[in-house]
Amino acid sequence: MSEPLVVIGNGMAAARLVEELSVRALGRYAIAVVGEEPRLAYNRVLLSAVLAREIAASEIVLKSAAWWRGRGVTLLHGHAAVGVDPHVRRVRLANGATLPYAKLVLATGSRPLRLPLPGMSLPGVLTFRDLGDVSAIAGAARGRKAVVIGGGLLGLEAAYGLARAGAHVSVIHLMDRLMERQLDARASALLKSAMEQKGIMVHLQARTAALRGIRRIEAVELADRRIVEADLVVVAIGIRPNVELARTAGLEVGRGVIVDDGLRTSNADIFAIGECAEHRGTCYGLVEPAYEQARVLAQRFAGDARATYAGSVLATNLKVSGVNVFSAGDFLGGPGTETIVLSDPGLDTYKKLVVADGHLVGAVLYGDTEDGLWYLDLIRSGASITKIRHDLAFGRMLAQRAAA
């Protein structure tokens, strides 16, 4: 008899877990996937492309309804899980139904942060996190003055999508450079210039003090008293792991749901993956770590007790029309590291590689990101780059040819 497995969350992490399980242990579990959003799992990475009308919402669906049915999965999208009782091993849904489980996986993701400021509840103030947000933003964008609060990865994707949707866009960012967690100062300056060439105004070192309006949003007031007019405001300042269900189950929670190297929580029958999970003090807000966690957990569920998750080397991609950015690892460098820089202003490209003890430990690419995944493989594998050190900056093809 199949063991009941409930997965709470119908996002990218959950879809990858079920996919991995269908390959490794098809039929071993009776799987039920519960999702609050009233739709099939989709690729959140492509939300800005949907907002920009480059692709349709239907094109970012990860798996069809037939795919889920073909693997025997009970898919309950549009159903919110509101409680977990580990004593009787049941999940309680908002409609009053309960689901029994032998194993439970929390893949509840994150919720967008909102600033605790006056005016945050005004109509026209939105977040950028799901297809519902995209629909609301797109309906109010064309010809409007839009302000994006936040100049990180998500904020810039929202700004680009808004600009493509016909809005006049300004970005307000607290820090001294865009994407400061993923880029060095030089790459960030190039990115700022590129965004401005697309008609997006960028305000750096700008602290939002209040959102102003009577019946709906009319302006953003900055701490230095500047006023930025706005018909629409998108708040993209970060995310918070969704841990409310974990608390109802009495699980150990830090910033996220705390898990060990086997993705197990403080309860032996409950596991967590993706943005809601905290592993070795880190919550990853990116897709690739969630996929790595899903693979490891599927291996363990398939009987491989040796499979462990040791953490992820972070890599970031920003791809908007004509602007490609990639970063991975320790791209800032520090004591004991060397920096290799290759820049071509004529081609609008910049490459910075950080080397330590004969190994590549970090990379930032702007413009030409074709070799990004190769550099990422070198960083993750820890392979020696001694033989290709002098050709490393020129890319995979030339470096491997020189080493042959």
C-alpha positions in Angstrom: 0.0 0.0 0.0 1.3 3.4 -0.9 2.5 5.7 1.9 0.5 9.0 2.2 2.7 12.0 1.4 1.3 15.5 1.6 3.2 18.4 0.1 1.9 21.9 1.2 2.7 24.5 -1.5 2.2 24.2 -5.2 5.2 26.1 -6.5 8.4 25.4 -8.2 10.0 23.5 -5.3 6.9 21.2 -5.0 6.7 20.5 -8.7 10.4 19.6 -8.8 10.0 17.3 -5.8 7.1 15.4 -7.4 9.0 15.2 -10.7 12.0 13.7 -9.0 9.9 11.3 -7.0 8.1 10.1 -10.2 11.5 9.1 -11.6 12.9 7.6 -8.4 10.0 6.1 -6.6 6.9 6.1 -8.7 4.0 4.4 -6.9 5.7 4.3 -3.5 3.8 7.3 -2.2 0.2 8.4 -2.5 0.9 12.1 -3.1 -1.4 15.0 -2.4 -0.2 18.5 -3.3 -2.0 21.4 -1.7 -1.7 25.0 -3.1 -3.3 28.2 -2.1 -3.2 29.8 -5.5 -6.1 28.8 -7.7 -3.9 27.6 -10.6 -1.3 25.1 -11.7 2.3 25.5 -10.6 4.2 28.0 -12.8 7.6 29.5 -13.2 7.8 32.6 -11.1 11.1 33.6 -12.7 9.2 34.5 -15.8 6.7 36.9 -14.2 8.4 40.0 -15.6 8.2 38.5 -19.1 4.5 38.0 -18.6 4.1 41.6 -17.3 6.1 42.8 -20.3 3.7 40.8 -22.6 6.6 38.9 -24.1 5.0 35.6 -23.2 1.5 34.6 -22.1 0.7 33.4 -18.6 -0.2 30.0 -20.0 3.4 29.6 -21.3 4.9 29.6 -17.8 2.9 26.7 -16.4 5.4 24.0 -15.3 3.3 20.9 -15.6 -0.1 20.3 -17.2 -3.1 18.9 -15.3 -2.6 15.7 -17.3 1.0 15.4 -16.1 -0.1 15.4 -12.5 -2.9 13.0 -13.1 -0.6 10.7 -15.0 1.6 10.3 -11.9 -1.3 9.6 -9.6 -1.0 13.0 -7.8 -4.0 14.4 -6.0 -3.7 18.1 -6.9 -5.6 20.5 -4.7 -4.9 24.0 -6.0 -7.0 26.8 -4.7 -7.1 25.2 -1.2 -5.3 26.9 1.7 -3.8 24.7 4.4 -4.5 26.4 7.7 -3.1 24.0 10.3 -0.9 20.9 10.9 -1.5 18.5 13.8 1.6 16.3 14.1 0.1 14.2 16.9 -2.5 12.7 14.6 -0.6 13.4 11.4 -3.2 15.5 9.7 -3.3 18.7 7.6 -6.3 20.9 8.1 -7.7 22.9 5.1 -9.6 26.1 5.1 -12.7 24.3 3.9 -12.7 22.1 7.0 -11.4 19.0 5.3 -8.3 17.2 6.7 -5.6 15.2 4.9 -3.7 12.3 6.6 0.0 11.9 6.1 2.9 9.6 6.9 5.3 12.2 5.6 4.7 15.9 5.2 6.7 18.4 3.1 6.4 22.1 3.7 7.1 24.0 0.4 5.2 27.1 1.4 7.6 29.6 -0.1 7.7 33.2 1.0 5.5 36.3 1.2 6.6 39.7 0.0 7.7 42.3 2.5 5.8 45.5 2.9 7.2 48.7 4.4 5.6 49.7 7.8 5.0 53.3 6.5 2.0 55.6 6.2 0.0 55.0 3.0 1.1 51.4 2.5 -2.6 50.3 2.4 -3.7 52.8 -0.2 -5.2 51.4 -3.4 -2.6 51.3 -6.2 0.1 50.0 -3.9 1.0 46.5 -4.9 3.6 43.7 -4.6 5.2 41.7 -7.3 5.1 38.0 -6.3 2.6 36.0 -8.2 0.4 36.0 -11.3 -2.4 37.7 -9.4 0.0 40.6 -8.8 1.0 40.7 -12.5 -2.6 40.9 -13.5 -3.3 43.8 -11.2 -0.1 45.6 -12.2 -0.7 45.1 -15.9 -4.2 46.5 -15.7 -3.0 49.7 -14.2 0.3 50.2 -16.0 -0.2 51.7 -19.5 0.4 55.4 -19.6 0.7 55.6 -15.8 3.5 56.9 -13.5 4.8 53.8 -11.8 7.3 53.7 -8.9 9.1 50.5 -7.9 10.5 50.6 -4.3 13.5 48.2 -4.3 16.4 48.0 -6.7 17.3 44.3 -6.2 16.7 41.5 -8.7 12.9 41.4 -8.2 12.5 45.2 -8.3 14.4 45.5 -11.5 12.4 42.7 -13.1 9.2 44.5 -12.1 10.5 47.8 -13.4 11.4 46.3 -16.8 8.0 44.6 -17.1 6.2 47.9 -16.2 8.2 49.9 -18.7 7.4 47.3 -21.4 3.8 47.4 -20.4 3.7 51.2 -21.2 4.3 52.8 -17.8 6.7 55.7 -17.0 8.9 54.0 -14.3 11.0 55.2 -11.5 13.0 52.9 -9.2 13.7 54.0 -5.6 16.5 52.1 -3.9 17.9 52.6 -0.4 21.4 51.4 -1.2 24.2 53.1 -3.1 24.0 50.7 -6.1 21.5 48.4 -7.8 21.6 44.7 -6.9 24.2 45.3 -4.3 24.0 41.7 -3.0 24.8 40.3 -6.4 27.0 42.8 -8.2 30.2 44.8 -7.6 30.2 48.6 -8.0 31.3 48.6 -11.6 28.8 46.1 -12.9 26.1 47.8 -10.9 27.0 51.2 -12.5 26.7 49.6 -16.0 23.3 48.1 -15.1 22.1 51.5 -13.8 23.1 53.1 -17.1 21.4 50.4 -19.1 18.1 50.8 -17.2 18.2 54.5 -17.6 18.7 54.1 -21.4 15.4 52.1 -21.3 13.7 55.1 -19.9 13.7 53.9 -16.3 14.7 56.6 -13.8 16.8 55.3 -10.9 17.1 57.0 -7.5 19.9 55.6 -5.3 20.5 56.1 -1.6 16.8 57.1 -1.5 14.8 56.2 1.6 11.1 56.0 1.3 9.4 58.0 4.1 5.7 57.7 3.2 3.2 57.0 0.5 0.8 59.8 -0.1 -2.7 60.0 -1.5 -6.3 60.6 -0.5 -8.4 57.9 -2.1 -5.5 56.1 -3.8 -1.7 56.4 -4.3 -0.6 59.8 -5.7 3.1 60.1 -4.7 6.0 58.6 -2.8 7.7 60.9 -0.3 11.4 60.4 0.3 13.3 61.1 3.5 15.0 64.1 2.0 11.5 65.6 1.3 11.6 64.9 -2.5 8.3 63.9 -4.0 8.0 61.3 -6.8 4.6 61.3 -8.4 3.0 57.9 -8.7 -0.3 56.4 -10.0 1.0 53.0 -9.1 3.6 51.7 -6.6 5.1 48.3 -6.6 6.9 47.3 -3.4 9.8 44.8 -4.1 12.0 45.1 -1.1 12.4 41.4 -0.3 10.6 38.3 0.9 9.9 36.6 4.3 9.7 32.8 4.6 6.2 31.6 5.1 6.4 29.8 8.4 2.9 30.2 9.9 2.0 26.5 9.3 5.2 25.3 10.8 4.4 27.2 13.9 1.0 25.5 14.1 2.9 22.2 14.1 5.2 23.3 16.9 8.3 23.1 14.6 11.5 24.9 15.4 11.5 28.1 13.5 14.2 30.8 13.0 13.9 33.1 10.1 12.6 30.0 8.2 11.7 26.5 9.1 14.9 25.0 10.4 16.0 21.8 8.7 19.0 19.5 8.9 21.2 18.1 6.0 18.4 15.7 5.2 15.8 18.5 5.0 14.1 17.2 8.1 12.5 19.6 10.5 12.4 19.2 14.3 9.6 16.7 13.8 10.8 13.4 12.3 7.9 13.1 9.9 7.9 16.7 8.6 10.4 18.1 6.0 10.8 21.5 4.4 12.3 22.7 1.1 12.6 25.9 -0.9 12.2 29.5 0.3 10.5 28.5 3.6 13.4 26.4 4.7 16.4 27.5 6.8 19.4 25.3 6.4 22.6 26.0 8.4 21.4 29.5 9.2 20.6 30.4 5.6 17.3 30.9 3.8 17.7 30.8 0.0 15.4 33.0 -2.0 16.4 31.6 -5.3 15.1 28.7 -7.5 18.3 26.6 -7.9 18.8 25.9 -4.2 15.1 24.8 -4.0 15.7 22.4 -6.9 18.8 21.0 -5.2 16.9 20.5 -2.0 14.0 18.8 -3.9 16.5 16.4 -5.5 18.1 15.4 -2.2 14.7 14.9 -0.5 13.5 12.8 -3.4 16.6 10.6 -3.1 16.0 10.2 0.6 12.3 9.4 0.1 13.4 6.8 -2.5 15.5 5.1 0.1 19.0 6.6 -0.2 19.8 7.6 3.4 23.2 8.8 2.3 21.8 11.7 0.3 22.5 15.0 2.0 22.2 18.7 1.3 25.3 20.6 2.2 24.1 24.1 1.0 24.2 25.9 -2.3 26.6 28.2 -4.1 24.4 31.1 -5.0 24.1 32.3 -8.6 22.0 35.1 -10.0 20.8 35.8 -13.5 19.0 39.0 -14.6 17.9 38.9 -18.2 15.9 41.8 -19.6 15.9 43.0 -23.1 19.5 43.7 -24.1 20.7 43.6 -20.5 22.3 40.3 -19.3 23.8 40.0 -15.8 25.2 37.0 -14.0 27.0 36.6 -10.7 28.0 33.6 -8.5 30.1 32.8 -5.4 32.4 35.3 -3.7 32.4 37.9 -6.4 33.7 40.7 -4.2 36.9 38.9 -3.2 39.0 39.6 -0.1 42.3 38.8 1.5 44.1 36.0 -0.2 42.2 36.3 -3.5 43.2 37.6 -6.9 40.9 39.4 -9.3 40.9 39.1 -13.1 39.0 41.8 -15.0 38.2 41.9 -18.7 36.2 45.0 -19.9 35.3 46.2 -23.4 33.3 49.5 -23.3 32.8 49.3 -27.0 30.9 46.0 -26.7 29.4 47.1 -23.3 30.8 44.0 -21.6 32.5 43.5 -18.2 33.8 40.4 -16.6 35.3 40.0 -13.1 36.7 36.6 -11.9 37.9 36.0 -8.3 40.6 33.3 -7.8 41.9 31.9 -4.6 44.6 29.1 -4.2 44.2 28.0 -7.9 40.4 27.8 -7.8 37.7 30.1 -9.1 35.6 31.3 -6.2 33.5 34.1 -7.7 32.4 35.7 -10.9 30.5 38.7 -12.1 29.5 39.0 -15.8 27.7 42.0 -17.5 26.7 42.0 -21.1 28.1 38.7 -22.3 26.9 36.0 -19.8 27.2 33.0 -22.2 29.9 31.3 -20.0 28.1 31.9 -16.7 27.1 28.3 -16.1 30.6 27.1 -16.9 32.1 29.5 -14.4 29.5 28.3 -11.9 30.4 24.7 -12.5 34.1 25.6 -11.8 33.1 27.4 -8.6 30.9 24.5 -7.3 33.3 21.7 -8.3 36.4 23.4 -6.8 38.3 22.2 -9.9 41.8 23.5 -10.4 42.1 26.3 -12.9 45.9 26.4 -12.9 46.2 25.2 -16.5 43.7 27.7 -17.8 44.5 30.6 -15.5 45.7 32.9 -18.3 42.8 32.2 -20.6 40.0 31.9 -18.0 38.6 35.3 -18.7 38.3 34.6 -22.5 35.7 31.9 -21.9 35.2 28.2 -22.0 36.0 27.5 -25.6 39.3 29.3 -25.7 40.4 28.2 -22.3 39.7 24.5 -23.0 41.4 24.7 -26.4 44.5 26.3 -24.8 44.6 23.6 -22.2 44.2 20.7 -24.7 
